[in-house]
Amino acid sequence: MNNEKNQSNLKQTELSIELKNLFDSAKIASENAYSPYSHFKVGAAILCKNGKQFTGCNIENASFGGTICAERVAICKAVSENEKEFTAIAVYVQSEKLFPPCGMCRQFMVEFSTDMIVIYGNEQYLEISNIGELLPESFKL
């Protein structure tokens, strides 16, 4: 990943095959979202250094603090299978507006990688960044 400014309205065809597959996996995962309160379906797919992928979707709860974002679900699934080295994460949102990962998810990502590629998009827009750009001066122990 170079340090060029993010490109708005990047086409999915401009992604490598590996990253396009990751984004497609995130889109499929969004179908499983449990979002009866926000009606905001999000899917994520994380790519491990060894090529394995894990997906997740947002899962809401009537007690809003119990809600978990798709990004964290995907990472938790990977970590529960002893995968802790990640190269990229893709996030797909079923919305007309584009949303980057929230602050809590960014901090969760940086726990495992400070240079992970982050792709987020919807049907119309796609952004590529890395976690270091999205969460500069992150908290690390």
N, C-alpha and C positions, 0 to 999 in steps of 0.2 A: 504494500500500500504506500503510495507516495503522499506527500503533504499538500497536494493540490486542494483547493477549495471544493467543498461538496458540490455536486452537480444536481440541480433541481430538475425534475422531470426526466431523469435518467431512464433509458429504456431497459427493460429486462434483458433484451438481446445483447446488451453491452456487458453483461455479467459473464464470468467464466461459467462453463457447464456445471462445475461443482457448486458455485454460489447460486446459480439459477435453480439447481435442484434443491438446494437448501431453502431458498425463498418459496419454491413450489410446495415443499414440505410444510412450511409455516402456514401457507395459505390453506392447505388441506386441514391442518390442525385447528385452524380457526373455526371450522365447522363444528367441532366438539365443545366449543366454549359454553360455559354455563353462566349466562349473564341476564337473569330475569329482572334485574334492577336497572342496570344501565343500558341494556340491549346493545352493548358494545362488544362485538366478538373479535378476539385477538388470538392469533396463533403464533408460536415461535418454534424455531428449530435451531439447535446448537450443533456445531460441527467440532468433533474431537480431533485432536492431533493425529490419531490413528485412522481417521476417516469415518468413524462411526457417527451416526446422527441420533439425536433424541429430540422429540417434539413435546410441546406443551400447549395448553390453552388457558385462558383466564377462567378462574372459578370464583364466582361471587358468593357472598354469604350475607344473610340478613344482618348479622353483626359485622359491619363493614370492615372492621379490623381483621376479620377472618378471611377476607378476600385475598387471593393470590394472583399475581400477574402471570401471563403465559411464559415470559422469559424465565422467571424463577421456577416455574413448574418444570420447564425443559432442563434447566441446570440441575435441579434437585433429582430428576430422574437419572441424569447422567452420573451425578455424584453417588447416588444410591447403587449404581452399577460399577463403582470404583473408577470412573472416568473423571479426571480433574484437570486435564490439559486441553484447552479449547483454542481454536483458531478463528472461528467466526460464529456469529449468531444472526439469524434472520427473523424479522418480526413483521407479520402481516396483519393489518387491521381492516375490518369490514366497515369502512367509513369513507365518506367523500373527502374528509380532512385528513391530513397526514400527521401522525403523532410519533415522536421519538420515544424510546423507553423512558419510563419515569425515573426519578432520582433514586428510589430504593432499588430498582432493578439495575441501574448503572452501578451502584455501590456493590451489589451482589455480583455483577459481572467482573468488576475490577478485583474482587477477592481472588479470582482464579487467573486473570490475565490483564496486563496493563496495555496490551497492544492488539487485543481481539478486534477483528473486523466486525462492524455492526451495520447490517442492512435493514432498513425499515421502509415499508411502503404499503400501498393499497393498489387498486386497479389502475390508477392514473399516474401515480408518482412513486419514485423510488429514490432513496438517499443512501449513500454509502459513507461511512465515517469509520472511526475506530474509537474504542472505549476511552483512550487517553484524551482524545479531542472532546468527547462528550462529557467527560468527568475529569477536568484538569485538577491537579493538586488533590487527588483523591486521598481518602483516609486509608492508611495501611499500618499495620502493626509490625 
